[in-house]
Every structure is written in C-alpha cells, then in structure tokens.
C-alpha cells in the first residue's frame, strides 16, 4: 500500500482495519503513516515524504519522490504482493500502478481521482493503471465505467467512523471548554506548504474575531511535526489570542467547535460529517494557482459544496484568503443560528448517503480481485 499524506493515512488505516478482519494473516507494507502503523502496517518510507503541495513544490521535490517510486517499484516487481493498493496520491500512485499492472500484479486504486473537478483526462489513462477503483462518492463509478475502468462505490469510511450525532459535550470537556463558550477551530492543513500559505491568514482572522468577540475561544489542531512551524506564526499573527494548540486531535476539535476556518481538502468533509458550519479557504504558490485555476471544471473546490451541488458554505481562495473576509464570513455563521441549523440538516443527509460500511464493502471488492 501507498498513502501519501495525513488524509490518505487516515483512509488507509480504516481500510486496513476491514482487511485485517477478513484476512487473519494479512501482511501489508509500503508507504504510510501512524494510522496505518496502528493496524500493523510496515512503513518502508513515511507518508510525509510524499506530502507536497502544488506544482511548484512538486518540482522542487521531484528527484526525491521519483527516486522513492523507482525503488518501490523495483522491490515490488522483484517480490510481487498479492495486490497493490494505492490510496489517493494519484500523481504518485497511478504511474506506479501502471508499471506494476504491466508486471502482472493486481492493482487497486482507493479513492477515485477528482476527474469530475479537474484533469478529467486521467480517466482514460486509469484503465492501464488500476484493475479496480474503489470510489468514495456515488456518482464516480459511472464516470469511470465510460472509460472502461472497473469501479465500485464503497461509501466514505469517515461517514462510518464519525457518529451521526457529534459528541460535542464530551469533546468540550476533554479540551477544557465550558458548555456555553463559543469556540472556533482553525484547521490550516496538514502539509508544511499549506501552513506557510494559509495559517497566517487564519491566525490574523482569529485576532480580528477575538477583538470583536473577546469571549471567543480558539482551538488549533496541528499535524505531527508541524508545531515548530506553527508556534512562531501564532506569536507573530495572533499574540494574546486564546488559542489552544493540540497535537493532532482534529476530530475532538471539530466535535467541540461552533465553527471552523478550514483549508480545502478531506478535512472539509470531516467538518461536514461533524455537522459544523465552516469557511473554506485555500492559498498556494502563485504558479500552482495559475495552473490549477485553468483546469477547474466546477465553481466549487470544497467537498461539501461539490457534493451538495451548490455553495452551502463560503469559499475564499487565493487572493480572497485574507483575514478580513475570513473573519466577516465567520461572523455571519456566528450570528445566524437558523442558517446553522439548516446546514446541519443538509450535512446529516450527506452523512447518511455516504454511510456504506466502507471497510466491509472495500474488503469484499479487494477479496474478489485477489481471489480471481
């Protein structure tokens, strides 16, 4: 297996739990993180080695990442596994899967690349890479079938892992927040480049919000290893603001909060499953933004909006990702209880649609491929 960043590690850990329940003698190795290690995964390389952000950073790390892929491919071809599962990270995994499939190794890609949002040309190429694609969203298999790619909707594992009714009181108690304190969660991303480009804006927005509403409390979950990068930013951009910093524990933060400022990505779906109002934001290197902007197919980038087919939550991207618009959008949620209740109802419907016992559904599909 290969999972290339924190969100992939989370998905792969959930999948591994299902596979371990089906295959008692399962051995699994490759590239992964701590959630996978909890399921007995042997990481030959840590997942953060692949966690690059945008084209500009990918170019800087191309030689290192390409070298890892070459070494991994040679090792797997020399010692063929029963199956290879690429978890997301399509720029790394699809090329690797193509080489492995040509060598006779069964290949599964877990998480359909977002061909419905951008770079749709990848769909036609996937038949040469993946024997089967496990899709998180119900509309994806039909898109892949048109290009001759076998695919199955298995639901989203986060919809199974996150309770329909978020444990708000329990999480607030665990984090030391009073039941009636207004809490804003700040989630600027799990990659170093995301923190570099997004966190300063979130922190300045927190400072603005605190000046307007001194009773507001803030919580900032930090991905492993990012505290040395984030702490100086807090001191510079939000001095004196009551921000509780956490090592991980993003689910507790989302369950406890009233609102989140959040970087676009899998975390926005997690926030939706916790039924939380949010302001989605994103910023990146200007070159990467110029390339990405030209390849977008839809007006939305946030998963809650894409899955809803409309702007149910605001998105502030690149030049709009600034403290003042972020704070203003947050205040609108804080001042509109009726809108928050309507959004929670939408997100409950979304949650139910994505609940499919993903670990079992995906394990069934993988078992059929391995035993074919």
ROMAR-710577 format. One line per field, with one value per residue (C-alpha): x, y, z; residue in three letters. Coordinates in nm, 2 decimals, decimal comma. Layout:
BEGIN
X <- [X:...]
Y <- [Y:...]
Z <- [Z:...]
resn <- [ALA:...]
END
This chain:
BEGIN
X <- [0,00:0,10:-0,07:0,09:-0,03:-0,23:-0,58:-0,46:-0,31:-0,65:-0,84:-0,58:-0,59:-0,97:-0,94:-0,67:-0,90:-1,15:-0,89:-0,74:-1,09:-1,12:-0,76:-0,62:-0,27:-0,26:0,09:0,09:0,39:0,49:0,45:0,22:0,17:0,07:-0,29:-0,17:0,10:-0,17:-0,31:0,03:0,15:0,52:0,63:0,94:0,91:0,70:0,40:0,51:0,79:0,52:0,32:0,39:0,17:0,11:0,32:0,59:0,67:0,64:0,90:1,14:1,10:1,07:1,40:1,35:0,99:1,08:1,36:1,13:0,89:1,16:1,29:0,95:0,86:1,17:1,11:0,75:0,83:1,11:0,88:0,53:0,25:-0,10:-0,22:-0,11:-0,34:-0,27:-0,46:-0,53:-0,20:-0,28:0,03:0,25:0,03:-0,12:0,23:0,34:0,03:0,07:0,42:0,30:-0,01:0,22:0,43:0,12:0,05:-0,32:-0,37:-0,64:-0,68:-0,87:-1,02:-1,12:-0,91:-1,13:-1,18:-1,52:-1,34:-1,02:-0,78:-1,06:-0,81:-0,68:-0,99:-0,89:-0,55:-0,66:-0,76:-0,39:-0,31:-0,59:-0,76:-1,03:-1,11:-1,28:-1,49:-1,59:-1,88:-2,18:-2,15:-1,79:-1,83:-2,04:-1,78:-1,51:-1,72:-1,74:-1,37:-1,36:-1,24:-1,40:-1,51:-1,73:-1,89:-1,79:-1,90:-1,67:-1,50:-1,52:-1,90:-1,88:-1,62:-1,78:-2,10:-2,42:-2,46:-2,13:-2,00:-2,00:-2,03:-1,77:-1,52:-1,56:-1,50:-1,19:-1,05:-1,14:-1,40:-1,72:-2,05:-2,16:-1,82:-1,82:-1,53:-1,37:-1,15:-0,86:-0,75:-0,50:-0,39:-0,16:0,12:0,41:0,33:-0,04:0,06:0,30:0,04:-0,28:-0,21:-0,11:-0,44:-0,64:-0,44:-0,49:-0,86:-0,87:-0,71:-0,98:-1,26:-1,12:-1,11:-1,48:-1,59:-1,35:-1,54:-1,44:-1,20:-0,99:-0,85:-0,58:-0,50:-0,15:-0,04:0,26:0,58:0,43:0,44:0,78:0,64:0,31:0,42:0,61:0,32:0,09:0,33:0,35:0,00:-0,22:-0,04:-0,26:-0,54:-0,66:-0,57:-0,55:-0,29:-0,33:-0,10:-0,35:-0,70:-0,87:-1,19:-1,22:-1,17:-1,44:-1,68:-1,62:-1,63:-1,92:-1,74:-1,43:-1,20:-1,06:-0,83:-0,99:-0,94:-1,06:-1,09:-1,38:-1,57:-1,49:-1,62:-1,94:-1,98:-1,94:-2,23:-2,02:-2,06:-1,73:-1,54:-1,33:-1,01:-0,71:-0,39:-0,08:0,22:0,10:0,24:0,05:-0,27:-0,24:-0,22:-0,49:-0,74:-0,73:-0,80:-1,11:-1,44:-1,67:-1,73:-1,66:-1,34:-1,47:-1,61:-1,93:-2,02:-1,92:-2,14:-2,42:-2,40:-2,41:-2,24:-2,37:-2,06:-1,84:-1,51:-1,23:-0,95:-0,60:-0,64:-0,97:-0,80:-0,73:-0,80:-1,08:-1,30:-1,24:-1,34:-1,65:-1,77:-1,71:-1,92:-2,21:-2,23:-2,19:-2,48:-2,73:-2,85:-3,12:-2,87:-2,65:-2,95:-3,04:-2,68:-2,67:-2,98:-2,81:-2,50:-2,70:-2,85:-2,50:-2,37:-2,64:-2,58:-2,21:-2,25:-2,20:-1,98:-1,68:-1,43:-1,65:-1,75:-1,39:-1,26:-1,53:-1,42:-1,05:-1,11:-1,27:-0,98:-0,71:-0,90:-0,99]
Y <- [0,00:0,36:0,65:0,99:1,23:1,26:1,22:0,91:0,76:0,81:0,64:0,36:0,29:0,25:0,02:-0,19:-0,25:-0,40:-0,61:-0,74:-0,85:-1,05:-1,18:-1,30:-1,35:-1,01:-0,86:-0,51:-0,28:0,02:0,39:0,50:0,69:0,64:0,54:0,26:0,16:0,11:-0,17:-0,34:-0,17:-0,18:0,16:0,14:0,51:0,76:0,91:1,27:1,21:1,24:1,52:1,80:2,09:2,23:2,22:2,45:2,23:1,91:2,03:2,10:1,75:1,57:1,39:1,26:1,14:0,99:0,80:0,66:0,54:0,37:0,19:0,08:-0,04:-0,25:-0,40:-0,50:-0,64:-0,85:-0,97:-0,95:-0,90:-1,05:-0,70:-0,34:-0,07:0,29:0,52:0,85:1,04:0,98:1,17:0,91:0,60:0,58:0,57:0,31:0,11:0,11:-0,04:-0,30:-0,40:-0,44:-0,68:-0,89:-0,75:-0,68:-0,31:-0,14:0,24:0,35:0,70:0,80:1,10:1,40:1,38:1,54:1,86:1,89:1,69:1,47:1,33:1,10:0,89:0,75:0,66:0,48:0,15:0,09:0,15:0,01:-0,32:-0,18:0,16:0,19:0,51:0,72:0,90:0,75:0,94:0,83:0,46:0,57:0,82:0,55:0,29:0,52:0,48:0,10:0,12:-0,12:0,06:0,02:0,27:0,17:0,48:0,70:0,54:0,87:0,85:0,52:0,64:0,97:0,94:1,09:1,29:1,46:1,42:1,79:1,79:1,51:1,68:2,02:1,86:1,68:2,00:2,22:2,43:2,53:2,42:2,77:2,91:2,99:2,80:2,84:2,57:2,67:2,39:2,54:2,20:1,91:2,00:2,24:2,45:2,47:2,60:2,85:2,99:2,96:2,96:3,33:3,44:3,21:3,35:3,71:3,63:3,48:3,80:4,01:3,79:3,80:4,18:4,18:3,90:3,87:3,57:3,36:3,07:2,91:2,56:2,47:2,10:2,05:1,76:1,57:1,76:2,10:2,26:2,42:2,58:2,69:2,83:3,12:3,21:3,22:3,45:3,68:3,69:3,62:3,73:3,72:3,53:3,23:2,95:2,60:2,41:2,04:1,76:1,60:1,55:1,73:1,52:1,64:2,00:1,97:1,80:2,07:2,38:2,60:2,70:2,62:2,81:2,52:2,45:2,28:1,91:1,60:1,79:1,99:1,66:1,57:1,91:1,84:1,50:1,67:1,90:2,21:2,54:2,63:2,89:2,70:2,87:2,79:2,96:2,83:2,94:3,18:2,95:2,65:2,86:2,98:2,62:2,48:2,76:2,69:2,32:2,35:2,22:2,33:2,65:2,48:2,33:2,23:1,88:1,99:2,22:1,98:1,70:1,94:2,10:2,45:2,69:2,57:2,71:3,00:2,95:3,21:3,11:3,26:3,64:3,62:3,41:3,71:3,79:4,04:3,83:3,52:3,70:3,85:3,51:3,36:3,63:3,56:3,20:3,30:3,55:3,32:3,02:2,94:2,91:2,68:2,46:2,43:2,35:2,07:1,91:1,92:1,76:1,49:1,39:1,39:1,17:0,91:0,90:0,82:0,56:0,22:0,02:0,11:-0,12:-0,42:-0,31:-0,23:-0,56:-0,75:-0,59:-0,64:-1,01:-1,07:-0,92:-1,11:-1,44:-1,40]
Z <- [0,00:-0,05:0,12:0,06:0,33:0,65:0,48:0,29:0,61:0,78:0,49:0,46:0,84:0,82:0,52:0,69:0,99:0,75:0,56:0,89:1,00:0,67:0,63:0,96:0,82:0,64:0,58:0,45:0,38:0,17:0,24:0,52:0,84:1,21:1,15:0,92:1,17:1,43:1,21:1,18:0,86:0,79:0,65:0,43:0,39:0,60:0,42:0,48:0,22:-0,05:0,10:-0,14:-0,21:-0,57:-0,88:-0,76:-0,45:-0,65:-0,89:-0,61:-0,47:-0,80:-0,78:-0,43:-0,49:-0,83:-0,66:-0,40:-0,66:-0,86:-0,56:-0,45:-0,80:-0,83:-0,49:-0,56:-0,90:-0,75:-0,47:-0,60:-0,35:-0,39:-0,46:-0,45:-0,32:-0,40:-0,15:-0,32:-0,42:-0,79:-0,92:-0,74:-0,74:-1,09:-1,26:-1,01:-1,06:-1,44:-1,40:-1,15:-1,36:-1,66:-1,45:-1,37:-1,02:-0,93:-0,87:-0,67:-0,65:-0,34:-0,39:-0,74:-0,86:-0,88:-1,25:-1,21:-1,08:-1,28:-1,50:-1,65:-1,90:-1,63:-1,65:-1,99:-1,86:-1,55:-1,73:-1,78:-1,42:-1,20:-1,22:-0,99:-0,84:-0,50:-0,51:-0,21:-0,38:-0,56:-0,89:-0,96:-1,09:-1,38:-1,49:-1,48:-1,65:-1,95:-1,99:-1,93:-1,57:-1,33:-1,02:-0,71:-0,48:-0,13:0,06:0,26:0,57:0,75:0,73:0,92:1,17:1,27:1,47:1,33:1,65:1,72:2,08:2,15:2,53:2,57:2,34:2,51:2,85:2,72:2,58:2,88:2,71:2,90:2,75:2,67:2,54:2,17:2,01:1,66:1,52:1,30:1,05:0,81:0,66:0,73:0,48:0,56:0,25:0,34:0,68:0,52:0,28:0,49:0,86:0,88:0,73:0,97:1,27:1,17:1,12:1,47:1,61:1,44:1,57:1,92:1,91:1,80:2,04:2,33:2,46:2,16:2,22:1,95:1,90:1,66:1,59:1,45:1,23:1,36:1,33:1,25:1,59:1,53:1,22:1,37:1,71:1,57:1,34:1,64:1,82:1,52:1,39:1,70:2,01:2,32:2,14:2,35:2,10:2,24:2,03:2,00:1,87:1,63:1,78:1,49:1,54:1,90:1,79:1,52:1,76:2,02:1,80:1,69:1,36:1,17:0,94:0,73:0,44:0,14:0,14:0,31:0,64:0,50:0,46:0,81:0,93:0,73:0,89:1,23:1,11:1,16:0,98:0,81:0,60:0,34:0,23:0,03:-0,09:-0,27:-0,47:-0,75:-1,02:-0,89:-0,85:-1,22:-1,34:-1,11:-1,19:-1,57:-1,51:-1,29:-1,42:-1,14:-0,95:-0,62:-0,46:-0,12:-0,09:0,10:-0,19:-0,46:-0,30:-0,25:-0,60:-0,46:-0,23:0,11:0,28:0,16:-0,02:0,00:-0,24:-0,31:-0,32:-0,12:0,15:0,38:0,74:0,69:0,45:0,67:0,98:0,82:0,68:1,03:1,19:0,96:1,09:1,45:1,41:1,23:1,43:1,18:0,89:1,11:1,18:0,81:0,73:0,99:0,84:0,49:0,63:0,81:0,47:0,32:0,61:0,56:0,18:0,23:0,50:0,34:0,59:0,37:0,54:0,46:0,11:0,01:0,17:-0,03:-0,35:-0,28:-0,18:-0,52:-0,70:-0,51:-0,54:-0,91]
resn <- [UNK:UNK:UNK:UNK:UNK:UNK:UNK:UNK:UNK:UNK:UNK:UNK:UNK:UNK:UNK:UNK:UNK:UNK:UNK:UNK:UNK:UNK:UNK:UNK:UNK:UNK:UNK:UNK:UNK:UNK:UNK:UNK:UNK:UNK:UNK:UNK:UNK:UNK:UNK:UNK:UNK:UNK:UNK:UNK:UNK:UNK:UNK:UNK:UNK:UNK:UNK:UNK:UNK:UNK:UNK:UNK:UNK:UNK:UNK:UNK:UNK:UNK:UNK:UNK:UNK:UNK:UNK:UNK:UNK:UNK:UNK:UNK:UNK:UNK:UNK:UNK:UNK:UNK:UNK:UNK:UNK:UNK:UNK:UNK:UNK:UNK:UNK:UNK:UNK:UNK:UNK:UNK:UNK:UNK:UNK:UNK:UNK:UNK:UNK:UNK:UNK:UNK:UNK:UNK:UNK:UNK:UNK:UNK:UNK:UNK:UNK:UNK:UNK:UNK:UNK:UNK:UNK:UNK:UNK:UNK:UNK:UNK:UNK:UNK:UNK:UNK:UNK:UNK:UNK:UNK:UNK:UNK:UNK:UNK:UNK:UNK:UNK:UNK:UNK:UNK:UNK:UNK:UNK:UNK:UNK:UNK:UNK:UNK:UNK:UNK:UNK:UNK:UNK:UNK:UNK:UNK:UNK:UNK:UNK:UNK:UNK:UNK:UNK:UNK:UNK:UNK:UNK:UNK:UNK:UNK:UNK:UNK:UNK:UNK:UNK:UNK:UNK:UNK:UNK:UNK:UNK:UNK:UNK:UNK:UNK:UNK:UNK:UNK:UNK:UNK:UNK:UNK:UNK:UNK:UNK:UNK:UNK:UNK:UNK:UNK:UNK:UNK:UNK:UNK:UNK:UNK:UNK:UNK:UNK:UNK:UNK:UNK:UNK:UNK:UNK:UNK:UNK:UNK:UNK:UNK:UNK:UNK:UNK:UNK:UNK:UNK:UNK:UNK:UNK:UNK:UNK:UNK:UNK:UNK:UNK:UNK:UNK:UNK:UNK:UNK:UNK:UNK:UNK:UNK:UNK:UNK:UNK:UNK:UNK:UNK:UNK:UNK:UNK:UNK:UNK:UNK:UNK:UNK:UNK:UNK:UNK:UNK:UNK:UNK:UNK:UNK:UNK:UNK:UNK:UNK:UNK:UNK:UNK:UNK:UNK:UNK:UNK:UNK:UNK:UNK:UNK:UNK:UNK:UNK:UNK:UNK:UNK:UNK:UNK:UNK:UNK:UNK:UNK:UNK:UNK:UNK:UNK:UNK:UNK:UNK:UNK:UNK:UNK:UNK:UNK:UNK:UNK:UNK:UNK:UNK:UNK:UNK:UNK:UNK:UNK:UNK:UNK:UNK:UNK:UNK:UNK:UNK:UNK:UNK:UNK:UNK:UNK:UNK:UNK:UNK:UNK:UNK:UNK:UNK:UNK:UNK:UNK:UNK:UNK:UNK:UNK:UNK:UNK:UNK:UNK:UNK:UNK:UNK:UNK:UNK:UNK:UNK:UNK:UNK:UNK:UNK:UNK:UNK:UNK:UNK:UNK:UNK:UNK:UNK:UNK:UNK:UNK:UNK:UNK:UNK:UNK:UNK]
END
